[in-house]
């Protein structure tokens, strides 16, 4: 997720509550026969008495508008508030509470919350859950523990300092007495809640849960096929549906053979949704309803005929046209100068060695294995939704605005997500399903076909970089210029979602003469945030060109990069973003280079590459070892990732999985994926022509190493992906002498002799 989305979300919460994100620890007294604590936003509250997503407790059930409940029987329930899309947050965030609470992990039950205004930042995006909640959730556990210790000390009439908590109980070492948490909840509930900032947090060296390998809480249900995902959901009386949009972007329905479609086996209805024309909300299309998913998908593919009306300018667009336009524009004057330090022109003229290179990368689809789907029960003034959504509040707002339902009457159940990667931050599929259900007057489960999912995604932006760079006689980088040509969705001057570039983009803070400019092409292709937005592609271009400059200077590429980075922390321009700590990045670069075996002699056709990138507050360097046959067949033999995401790795198992997944995802996209457009429509349709990497294509070895540093803990869902592609590209050059300047790599001739 980029700064735009994060700011929008934060501003919305601030406007609604008038308070900061910190310090929202409250007690609810002795409600529900237990001690309940939660981090909640004051002001608007979810109406538990009428909201089916948050039922009142019954027979010991926990109301998920709290984060923690300890019942009189000693049971501990922790609510996971954020959407789970495979990043492990449903396990990792409750670990923070359990660690400070001093309970054993096997005694904890975890339940998934629905959308509730009283929770902060209920979303999955931007690797933001960890930095947003790390300290708050620890304080929540520590506050509950402090109250339990106070309750025990008062019952024994001893000083609190003589008591300690461990293994779900409070102990008094001097007398050998102990009380289980269940025995203390009544007394603790009567206490005043201490200030969250005043509670004592554990020293990380005393952690018993954090930093260990903890299996995902949903693993047993996943292994046994339990219905966790959106596509698994059912409700009584529902019908199945799919929704067909115009293949050419911007099209509307002129007419359709609806009567014929309605006569197809298993089809119960078909109608046109006029929509609002917004590509990320409710596009016009044809809804087909039936008794099961197969019936409606078959009718859509084999029986439906639609005459579409679409803009001529959109129908004339193509990938070839975009690339030709971008190459021409990149060689001309830019639309906007984003940053200018020093005198680049003079520095380039005086440089001992200078280069000009042109890098490109294509549109990409999210290709979530679970296609877009949603279940909706809609009446005149109420909607209940089950959806695999990364940002449920956005979906609620769209449904309310498009269907004319009060927002407080839109209730969202968050299901597990079968792949998000930014796609499900956009809620078009949710409002489509709700609109179909409102029109049909019955509960609806809408499922997109794989073809619809591929051809109506919100895509990772294509981009083009024309670089110029110079090094001095000592081999030091002295000049860098990047004319960045990117794409807009509805504007000729502003980049679309995920298509922009920061004025602080590396090496902007690290080279004395630096110029970054931008030109935007309005392609009309819908854009969305894709894993590590911007960085996922920009790193390929910048890190590859950095390697080119090292080669041109005659300096070892790793030494060249370390010289550029230095050891200092570089602030963002105008203090508008995070600092970039050159020393932290230098450490992971050295580590990755050492572990990949940098400097060793390899057989002909094999090479090593190193690249790094600062993304989502994480410092990651990747070393790659590749083999390229004389015919150009590429094999990635080994990948090493060195990561600095702060002091604490919450769940070692989950953290390794995130980095490994980022590496495979980055490799898959770099080696073989692209979305192309002809006649204003996406040409790819399924995995046969958008081939995600299979197991036999993954590296023989993937190694993940974490370096703990005394900095705040940050997220891991995205930082490891951006440096993968340039590390592979740099290794290919070392193996073949050929520089790869465009993705995907399978479109490049890598043969050598």
C-alpha positions in Angstrom: 0.0 0.0 0.0 1.4 3.4 -0.8 1.3 6.7 1.1 -1.8 7.9 -0.6 -3.9 5.0 0.7 -2.4 5.1 4.2 -3.0 8.8 4.5 -6.6 8.5 3.3 -7.3 5.8 5.8 -5.6 7.7 8.7 -7.4 11.0 7.8 -10.7 9.2 7.7 -10.2 7.8 11.2 -8.9 11.1 12.6 -11.8 13.0 11.2 -14.3 10.6 12.6 -12.9 10.4 16.1 -10.7 13.4 16.7 -8.2 11.3 18.5 -4.8 9.8 17.8 -4.2 6.1 17.2 -2.5 5.5 20.5 -3.9 5.1 24.1 -7.3 3.5 23.4 -7.3 1.0 26.2 -10.6 0.7 28.0 -12.2 -1.6 30.4 -15.8 -2.9 30.2 -16.1 -3.9 33.8 -17.3 -7.3 34.7 -19.4 -7.8 31.6 -20.0 -11.3 30.3 -18.6 -13.0 33.4 -15.0 -12.2 32.6 -12.4 -9.5 32.2 -12.6 -7.9 28.8 -10.1 -5.3 27.5 -9.9 -3.8 24.0 -8.2 -1.2 21.9 -11.2 0.7 20.6 -12.0 4.0 18.8 -14.4 6.1 20.8 -17.4 7.7 19.1 -19.2 5.5 16.6 -19.8 2.0 17.8 -21.0 -1.2 16.2 -24.5 -2.0 17.3 -24.0 -5.4 18.8 -27.7 -5.9 19.4 -28.5 -5.7 15.7 -25.2 -6.5 14.0 -25.0 -10.2 13.1 -21.3 -9.9 12.6 -20.9 -9.0 16.3 -23.4 -11.1 18.3 -23.8 -10.6 22.0 -22.0 -13.3 24.0 -23.9 -16.4 24.8 -22.8 -19.2 27.0 -19.3 -17.9 27.2 -18.9 -16.7 23.6 -16.7 -13.7 23.1 -18.1 -10.5 21.6 -15.5 -9.5 18.9 -15.6 -5.8 19.6 -12.9 -6.5 22.2 -9.4 -7.8 21.7 -9.1 -9.9 24.9 -11.3 -11.9 27.1 -10.5 -14.0 30.1 -13.5 -16.0 31.4 -14.0 -17.3 34.9 -13.1 -20.8 33.7 -9.7 -19.4 32.9 -10.2 -19.6 29.1 -8.4 -16.9 27.1 -9.8 -15.6 23.9 -8.0 -13.0 21.7 -9.6 -11.3 18.8 -7.7 -11.0 15.5 -9.0 -7.7 14.1 -7.3 -7.5 10.7 -8.0 -9.5 7.5 -5.9 -12.6 7.0 -4.6 -13.1 3.5 -1.8 -15.5 4.1 0.5 -12.9 5.7 0.0 -14.6 9.1 -1.5 -11.6 10.9 -4.2 -13.7 12.5 -1.5 -15.5 14.4 1.1 -12.9 14.9 -0.9 -10.0 16.4 -2.5 -12.2 19.1 1.0 -13.4 19.9 1.9 -9.8 21.1 -1.0 -9.8 23.6 -0.3 -13.4 24.7 3.4 -12.7 25.3 2.8 -9.7 27.6 -0.1 -11.4 29.3 2.1 -14.3 30.3 -0.2 -17.1 29.1 0.9 -20.2 27.3 0.2 -20.2 23.6 -1.6 -23.5 23.7 -4.2 -22.1 26.1 -5.2 -19.2 23.8 -8.2 -19.3 21.5 -8.2 -16.8 18.5 -11.3 -15.6 16.8 -11.7 -13.4 13.7 -13.4 -10.0 14.1 -15.8 -8.6 11.6 -15.6 -4.9 10.6 -16.1 -2.8 13.6 -15.5 1.0 13.9 -14.0 0.5 17.3 -10.9 -1.2 16.0 -8.1 0.8 14.5 -6.7 0.2 11.1 -8.8 -2.9 10.2 -7.1 -3.6 6.9 -4.4 -5.7 5.2 -2.0 -3.6 3.2 1.3 -1.8 3.1 2.9 -4.3 5.5 1.4 -2.0 8.1 -0.2 -4.2 10.7 3.1 -4.8 12.6 4.3 -1.1 12.9 0.7 0.1 13.6 0.0 -2.4 16.4 3.2 -3.8 17.8 3.5 -1.6 20.8 -0.3 -1.1 21.3 -1.0 -4.8 21.4 1.9 -5.5 23.8 0.5 -2.8 26.1 -2.9 -4.4 26.0 -1.5 -7.6 27.2 0.7 -5.9 29.8 -2.2 -3.8 31.1 -4.3 -6.9 31.6 -1.4 -8.7 33.4 -0.9 -5.7 35.6 -4.5 -5.7 36.7 -4.4 -9.4 37.4 -1.3 -8.9 39.5 -3.0 -6.1 41.4 -6.1 -8.2 42.1 -4.0 -11.1 43.4 -1.8 -8.8 45.6 -4.9 -7.3 47.1 -6.4 -10.6 47.8 -3.3 -11.8 49.6 -2.6 -8.4 51.2 1.0 -8.3 49.9 2.9 -5.7 47.8 2.5 -6.1 44.1 6.2 -6.0 43.7 6.3 -9.5 45.4 4.0 -11.0 42.8 4.7 -12.1 39.2 2.7 -13.6 36.4 3.6 -16.7 34.6 1.7 -19.5 32.7 -1.8 -18.1 33.2 -1.5 -17.4 36.9 -0.2 -14.9 39.4 2.4 -16.2 41.8 3.7 -15.0 45.2 7.1 -16.6 45.6 7.5 -15.9 49.3 4.4 -17.8 50.3 4.3 -20.2 47.4 0.7 -19.2 46.7 -0.7 -18.8 43.2 -4.1 -17.9 41.7 -5.1 -18.8 38.1 -6.3 -15.9 35.9 -9.8 -17.4 35.9 -10.0 -17.0 39.7 -9.0 -13.3 39.4 -11.2 -11.9 36.7 -14.0 -10.7 39.0 -11.6 -8.8 41.2 -9.6 -7.5 38.3 -12.7 -6.2 36.5 -13.5 -3.9 39.4 -10.1 -2.2 39.2 -9.3 1.1 37.4 -7.4 0.5 34.2 -3.8 1.8 34.5 -2.5 4.2 31.9 -1.3 2.2 29.0 2.0 4.1 28.7 2.8 3.4 32.3 2.8 -0.4 32.2 6.0 -2.2 32.2 6.8 -4.2 29.0 8.9 -7.2 28.9 12.6 -7.2 27.9 12.8 -8.9 24.5 15.3 -11.3 25.9 12.6 -12.7 28.1 10.1 -13.4 25.3 8.7 -16.9 25.5 6.3 -16.7 22.5 7.5 -13.9 20.2 10.4 -14.9 18.0 9.5 -18.6 18.1 8.1 -20.8 15.3 4.4 -20.7 15.8 2.2 -22.6 13.3 -0.6 -20.6 11.7 -3.7 -20.7 13.8 -5.8 -21.7 10.7 -3.4 -24.5 9.6 -5.5 -27.4 10.9 -8.6 -26.0 9.2 -6.7 -25.3 6.0 -5.3 -28.8 5.9 -8.7 -30.4 6.4 -10.6 -28.2 3.9 -12.7 -26.2 6.4 -14.7 -23.3 4.8 -12.6 -20.4 5.7 -12.4 -18.4 2.4 -14.9 -16.1 0.8 -15.5 -18.6 -1.9 -16.5 -21.2 0.7 -19.3 -19.2 2.2 -23.0 -20.1 1.9 -26.2 -18.6 3.4 -29.7 -20.0 3.4 -31.8 -19.4 0.2 -28.9 -18.0 -1.8 -28.5 -18.2 -5.6 -25.2 -18.2 -7.5 -24.2 -15.4 -9.8 -21.5 -14.1 -12.1 -21.1 -10.6 -13.6 -19.8 -10.0 -17.1 -18.2 -6.7 -18.0 -17.1 -5.2 -21.4 -13.8 -6.7 -22.5 -12.8 -3.2 -23.8 -12.3 -0.8 -20.9 -15.0 1.8 -20.7 -17.7 -0.1 -22.4 -21.4 -0.2 -21.6 -24.1 -2.7 -22.5 -26.0 -1.8 -25.7 -28.1 -4.9 -25.8 -27.8 -8.6 -24.7 -29.7 -11.8 -25.5 -31.1 -12.1 -21.9 -34.1 -14.2 -22.9 -31.9 -16.8 -24.4 -29.6 -16.9 -21.4 -32.6 -17.3 -19.0 -33.6 -20.5 -20.8 -30.2 -22.1 -20.2 -30.1 -25.1 -17.8 -29.7 -24.0 -14.2 -30.1 -20.3 -14.9 -32.8 -18.5 -12.9 -32.4 -14.9 -14.1 -30.3 -12.5 -16.1 -30.4 -8.8 -16.2 -28.3 -5.7 -16.9 -26.7 -3.6 -14.2 -26.3 -0.1 -15.4 -23.6 0.8 -12.9 -22.0 4.1 -12.3 -19.2 3.8 -14.9 -16.5 3.9 -12.3 -13.9 1.3 -13.0 -13.1 0.6 -9.3 -16.8 0.6 -8.2 -19.8 -0.6 -10.2 -19.1 -1.0 -13.9 -22.0 -1.7 -16.3 -22.5 -5.4 -17.0 -24.7 -8.4 -17.3 -25.6 -10.4 -14.2 -26.5 -14.1 -14.6 -28.1 -16.0 -11.7 -28.6 -19.7 -11.3 -28.7 -22.8 -9.1 -24.9 -23.2 -9.0 -21.7 -21.6 -10.1 -21.1 -24.0 -13.0 -24.5 -23.2 -14.5 -24.0 -19.4 -14.5 -20.4 -19.6 -15.7 -21.4 -22.0 -18.5 -24.2 -19.7 -19.6 -21.9 -16.7 -19.6 -19.2 -18.4 -21.7 -21.4 -20.4 -24.1 -24.8 -18.6 -24.4 -24.4 -14.9 -23.6 -24.0 -12.5 -26.5 -23.6 -8.8 -25.7 -23.3 -5.9 -28.0 -21.1 -3.4 -26.2 -20.8 0.3 -26.7 -17.3 1.7 -26.0 -15.2 4.8 -26.6 -13.2 4.6 -29.8 -10.1 6.1 -28.2 -10.1 3.2 -25.7 -10.6 0.6 -28.4 -7.6 1.9 -30.2 -5.2 1.4 -27.3 -2.5 -1.3 -27.3 0.6 -2.3 -25.4 2.7 -1.7 -28.5 1.3 1.8 -28.7 2.1 2.5 -25.1 5.7 1.3 -25.4 6.3 3.3 -28.6 4.8 6.5 -27.0 6.8 6.0 -23.8 10.1 5.5 -25.6 9.6 8.7 -27.6 8.5 10.7 -24.6 11.4 9.5 -22.4 13.9 11.0 -24.8 12.1 14.4 -24.8 11.3 17.0 -22.2 9.5 15.7 -19.1 6.2 17.0 -17.9 7.3 17.5 -14.3 10.5 17.7 -12.4 10.2 15.9 -9.1 13.7 16.6 -7.7 16.9 18.3 -8.7 20.0 18.3 -6.5 23.3 19.7 -7.6 24.2 20.1 -11.3 23.6 16.8 -13.1 24.4 18.1 -16.6 27.8 19.4 -15.6 28.6 16.3 -13.5 27.8 14.0 -16.4 30.0 16.0 -18.7 32.9 15.9 -16.3 32.4 12.2 -15.3 35.2 9.8 -16.0 32.6 7.3 -17.2 29.0 7.8 -18.1 26.1 5.7 -19.3 22.6 6.0 -20.7 20.2 3.1 -20.4 16.5 2.4 -20.9 14.6 0.1 -18.7 11.0 -1.1 -19.0 8.5 -3.3 -17.2 4.9 -4.4 -18.1 1.5 -4.3 -16.6 0.9 -7.2 -14.2 -2.2 -8.9 -12.9 -2.7 -9.8 -9.2 -3.7 -13.4 -10.2 -5.1 -14.3 -6.8 -5.7 -18.0 -6.7 -9.1 -17.3 -5.2 -11.0 -15.3 -7.8 -13.1 -12.3 -6.8 -16.2 -13.4 -4.9 -18.7 -12.2 -2.4 -21.9 -13.2 -0.6 -24.6 -10.5 0.0 -27.9 -10.4 1.7 -29.5 -7.1 0.9 -32.9 -5.5 1.8 -34.2 -2.0 1.2 -32.2 -0.5 4.1 -29.7 -3.2 5.2 -26.8 -5.2 3.7 -24.9 -8.1 5.2 -21.7 -9.1 3.4 -19.3 -12.0 3.5 -16.1 -11.1 1.6 -12.4 -11.8 1.3 -11.5 -8.1 1.6 -8.3 -6.3 2.5 -10.1 -3.1 3.3 -13.6 -3.8 4.5 -14.4 -0.2 5.4 -13.9 0.9 1.8 -16.3 -1.8 0.7 -18.9 -0.7 3.2 -18.7 2.8 2.0 -19.1 1.8 -1.7 -22.1 -0.4 -0.9 -23.7 2.3 1.1 -23.1 5.0 -1.5 -24.2 2.9 -4.5 -27.2 1.2 -3.0 -28.6 4.0 -0.9 -28.2 2.1 2.4 -27.1 3.8 5.6 -23.5 3.0 6.2 -24.2 1.9 9.8 -26.6 -0.8 8.3 -23.9 -2.4 6.1 -22.3 -5.3 8.0 -19.1 -6.9 6.8 -17.9 -10.4 7.7 -14.2 -10.7 6.9 -13.4 -14.2 5.6 -9.9 -15.6 5.0 -8.4 -14.3 1.7 -7.0 -16.6 -0.9 -4.5 -14.1 -2.1 -4.7 -10.4 -1.9 -1.4 -8.7 -2.9 -3.3 -5.3 -3.0 -6.1 -6.5 -5.4 -8.6 -6.7 -2.6 -8.0 -3.2 -1.3 -10.3 -2.3 -4.1 -13.9 -3.3 -3.4 -15.5 -3.4 -6.9 -16.5 -7.1 -6.5 -18.3 -6.4 -3.2 -20.5 -3.6 -4.5 -21.2 -5.6 -7.7 -22.5 -8.5 -5.6 -24.5 -6.3 -3.4 -26.1 -4.5 -6.4 -27.1 -7.9 -7.9 -28.6 -9.1 -4.6 -30.6 -5.9 -4.2 -31.9 -6.2 -7.7 -32.7 -9.9 -7.4 -34.3 -9.6 -4.0 -32.6 -12.9 -2.8 -29.2 -13.7 -1.1 -26.5 -13.9 -3.8 -23.1 -15.5 -4.0 -21.2 -14.0 -6.9 -18.1 -15.6 -8.3 -16.0 -14.2 -11.1 -14.6 -16.7 -13.6 -10.8 -16.8 -13.9 -11.2 -15.0 -17.3 -13.1 -12.2 -15.7 -10.6 -12.0 -12.9 -7.7 -11.7 -15.3 -9.3 -9.3 -17.7 -10.9 -7.0 -15.2 -8.2 -6.7 -12.6 -6.7 -3.4 -11.4 -3.2 -3.8 -12.8 0.3 -3.2 -11.6 1.4 -0.2 -13.7 3.8 -0.5 -16.6 6.8 1.9 -16.5 9.8 3.2 -18.5 13.0 4.7 -17.1 15.6 6.5 -19.2 18.7 6.8 -17.0 21.9 8.7 -17.3 24.6 8.2 -14.7 28.2 9.2 -14.2 31.2 8.1 -12.0 34.4 9.9 -11.3 38.0 8.8 -11.7 37.9 7.1 -8.2 34.9 5.1 -9.2 32.4 7.1 -7.1 28.9 7.7 -8.2 28.6 11.5 -8.9 25.5 11.9 -11.1 22.2 10.2 -11.7 19.3 11.2 -13.9 16.0 9.4 -14.4 13.3 10.5 -16.8 10.4 8.2 -15.6 7.5 7.6 -17.9 4.5 6.1 -16.1 0.8 5.7 -16.6 -2.3 7.4 -15.4 -5.8 6.0 -15.3 -7.9 9.1 -15.7 -5.3 11.9 -15.9 -2.6 13.0 -18.3 -0.6 14.5 -15.5 -1.0 12.4 -12.4 0.1 8.7 -12.0 -2.5 6.1 -11.3 -2.6 3.9 -8.2 0.8 2.4 -7.6 2.3 4.1 -10.6 4.1 7.0 -9.0 7.6 7.4 -7.8 8.9 9.2 -4.7 11.2 12.2 -5.0 13.4 10.4 -2.5 13.7 7.3 -4.6 17.2 5.8 -4.3 19.8 7.0 -4.9 18.2 10.4 -4.5 19.5 11.0 -1.0 22.9 9.5 -1.6 24.3 11.1 -4.8 25.3 14.8 -4.9 23.9 15.5 -8.4 20.5 13.9 -8.9 17.6 14.7 -11.2 14.3 12.9 -11.2 11.5 13.9 -13.7 8.2 12.4 -14.7 5.9 12.1 -17.7 2.5 10.5 -17.5 0.6 8.7 -20.3 -3.1 8.3 -19.8 -3.8 4.7 -20.9 -7.2 4.2 -19.5 -6.1 0.8 -18.1 -7.4 0.3 -14.6 -4.6 0.5 -12.0 -4.3 -0.9 -8.5 -1.8 -1.4 -5.8 0.3 -4.5 -6.4 2.6 -6.1 -3.8 5.1 -3.5 -2.7 3.5 -0.8 -4.9 6.0 1.1 -7.0 9.0 -0.5 -5.4 8.1 -3.9 -7.0 9.2 -2.6 -10.4 11.2 0.5 -9.7 13.8 -1.5 -7.8 14.5 -3.6 -10.9 15.3 -0.5 -12.9 17.3 1.4 -10.3 19.3 -1.5 -8.9 20.1 -2.9 -12.4 21.4 0.5 -13.6 23.4 0.9 -10.4 25.1 -2.4 -11.3 25.7 -1.1 -14.8 27.5 1.9 -13.4 29.6 -0.3 -11.2 30.7 -2.3 -14.2 31.4 0.9 -16.1 33.6 2.2 -13.3 35.6 -1.0 -13.0 34.7 -1.3 -9.3 33.4 -4.4 -7.7 29.5 -4.1 -7.8 29.1 -4.8 -4.1 31.8 -2.4 -3.1 30.4 0.2 -5.4 26.9 -0.1 -3.8 28.4 0.0 -0.3 30.3 3.2 -1.2 27.0 4.8 -2.4 25.1 3.7 0.8 27.7 4.7 3.4 26.7 4.5 7.0 24.6 7.5 7.6 20.8 7.8 8.0 19.5 10.1 5.3 16.3 12.0 6.1 13.4 12.4 3.6 13.0 15.5 1.7 11.1 18.1 3.8 10.7 15.5 6.5 7.7 14.0 4.6 8.7 10.4 4.7 10.9 7.9 6.5 14.6 8.2 6.8 16.8 5.9 4.8 19.6 4.5 7.0 22.5 3.7 4.8 24.3 1.8 7.6 21.4 -0.6 8.1 21.2 -1.3 4.4 25.0 -1.7 4.1 24.8 -4.4 6.8 22.3 -6.5 5.0 24.1 -6.0 1.7 27.4 -7.3 3.2 25.5 -10.2 4.8 23.7 -11.3 1.6 26.9 -11.0 -0.4 28.9 -13.0 2.1 26.2 -15.7 2.3 25.8 -16.1 -1.5 29.6 -16.5 -1.8 30.4 -13.2 -3.4 33.8 -13.3 -5.1 34.1 -17.0 -5.6 35.0 -18.4 -9.0 32.1 -20.0 -10.9 31.9 -22.1 -14.0 31.2 -20.4 -17.3 27.5 -19.6 -17.6 27.0 -19.2 -13.9 26.9 -15.8 -12.0 26.1 -14.1 -8.8 24.1 -10.9 -8.4 23.3 -8.7 -5.4 20.6 -6.0 -5.1 18.8 -4.2 -2.3 15.9 -2.0 -1.7 14.3 0.0 1.1 10.6 -0.7 1.1 7.8 -0.4 3.7 10.4 0.5 6.3 12.3 -2.8 5.7 15.9 -3.1 4.6 16.4 -6.2 2.5 19.3 -7.3 0.3 19.2 -10.4 -1.9 22.0 -12.4 -3.3 21.3 -14.7 -6.3 23.2 -17.5 -8.0 22.0 -18.4 -11.5 23.0 -20.7 -14.3 22.4 -19.8 -18.0 22.9 -22.5 -20.6 24.5 -21.5 -24.0 21.0 -21.7 -25.5 19.7 -19.2 -22.9 17.9 -21.5 -20.5 17.9 -19.8 -17.1 18.0 -21.7 -13.8 18.0 -19.9 -10.5 20.0 -22.1 -8.3 20.0 -20.3 -5.0 18.6 -17.1 -3.4 19.7 -15.6 -0.1 17.8 -12.9 1.6 19.2 -10.8 4.4 16.5 -8.7 6.2 16.5 -6.0 8.8 13.0 -5.2 9.9 13.8 -4.0 13.4 14.4 -5.6 16.8 11.8 -8.4 17.0 10.7 -11.1 14.6 7.2 -11.8 15.9 6.7 -15.3 14.4 9.9 -16.8 12.9 7.9 -19.4 10.9 5.5 -16.8 9.5 8.4 -14.3 8.8 10.3 -16.9 6.8 7.2 -17.8 4.9 6.6 -14.1 4.0 10.2 -13.7 2.7 10.1 -17.0 0.8 6.7 -16.1 -0.7 8.0 -12.7 -1.8 11.0 -14.2 -3.5 8.9 -16.7 -5.4 6.3 -14.0 -6.2 9.0 -11.7 -7.4 10.7 -14.4 -9.4 7.5 -15.5 -11.0 6.7 -12.0 -12.2 10.2 -11.2 -13.3 10.7 -14.3 -15.3 7.5 -14.9 -17.1 4.5 -12.6 -16.5 3.1 -9.7 -18.4 -0.3 -8.3 -19.2 -0.7 -7.0 -22.8 -3.5 -4.9 -24.3 -4.9 -5.0 -27.9 -7.9 -3.0 -29.0 -8.4 -1.7 -25.5 -8.8 -5.2 -23.9 -6.4 -7.4 -22.0 -5.2 -10.4 -24.1 -4.4 -12.8 -21.3 -7.3 -14.8 -19.8 -6.1 -17.6 -17.6 -3.1 -19.4 -16.3 -2.2 -20.9 -19.6 -1.2 -17.5 -20.9 -0.5 -15.8 -17.6 1.7 -18.7 -16.2 2.4 -18.3 -12.5 5.6 -20.1 -11.5 5.2 -23.7 -10.6 7.1 -25.6 -7.9 9.6 -27.0 -10.4 10.6 -23.5 -11.5 11.5 -22.2 -8.0 15.1 -21.9 -6.8 16.8 -25.0 -5.6 17.6 -23.2 -2.3 16.0 -20.1 -0.7 17.7 -19.0 2.5 16.3 -16.3 4.8 18.4 -14.5 7.4 17.2 -11.8 9.8 19.4 -9.2 11.4 18.1 -7.7 14.7 18.7 -4.0 15.1 17.5 -1.6 17.9 14.8 -0.1 15.8 11.0 -0.4 15.8 9.7 -3.7 14.4 8.1 -3.3 11.0 6.2 -5.5 8.5 7.5 -8.2 6.2 4.7 -8.8 3.6 6.4 -6.7 1.0 10.0 -5.6 1.6 11.7 -8.7 0.3 10.1 -8.7 -3.1 11.6 -5.6 -4.9 15.3 -6.6 -4.8 14.7 -10.1 -6.2 14.4 -9.1 -9.9 17.5 -6.9 -10.1 19.5 -9.5 -8.1 18.6 -12.1 -10.8 19.3 -9.6 -13.6 22.7 -8.7 -12.2 23.5 -12.4 -11.8 22.5 -13.0 -15.5 25.0 -10.3 -16.5 27.7 -11.9 -14.5 26.9 -15.3 -16.1 26.5 -14.2 -19.7 27.7 -10.6 -20.2 24.2 -9.7 -21.3 22.4 -6.9 -19.4 18.6 -7.5 -19.0 16.8 -4.2 -19.2 13.2 -5.3 -19.5 10.8 -7.7 -17.8 9.7 -10.4 -18.2 13.1 -12.1 -18.7 11.6 -14.9 -20.8 11.2 -12.3 -23.6 14.9 -11.6 -23.6 17.5 -13.6 -25.6 19.9 -14.9 -22.9 21.9 -17.2 -25.2 25.7 -16.9 -25.1 28.8 -18.6 -26.7 
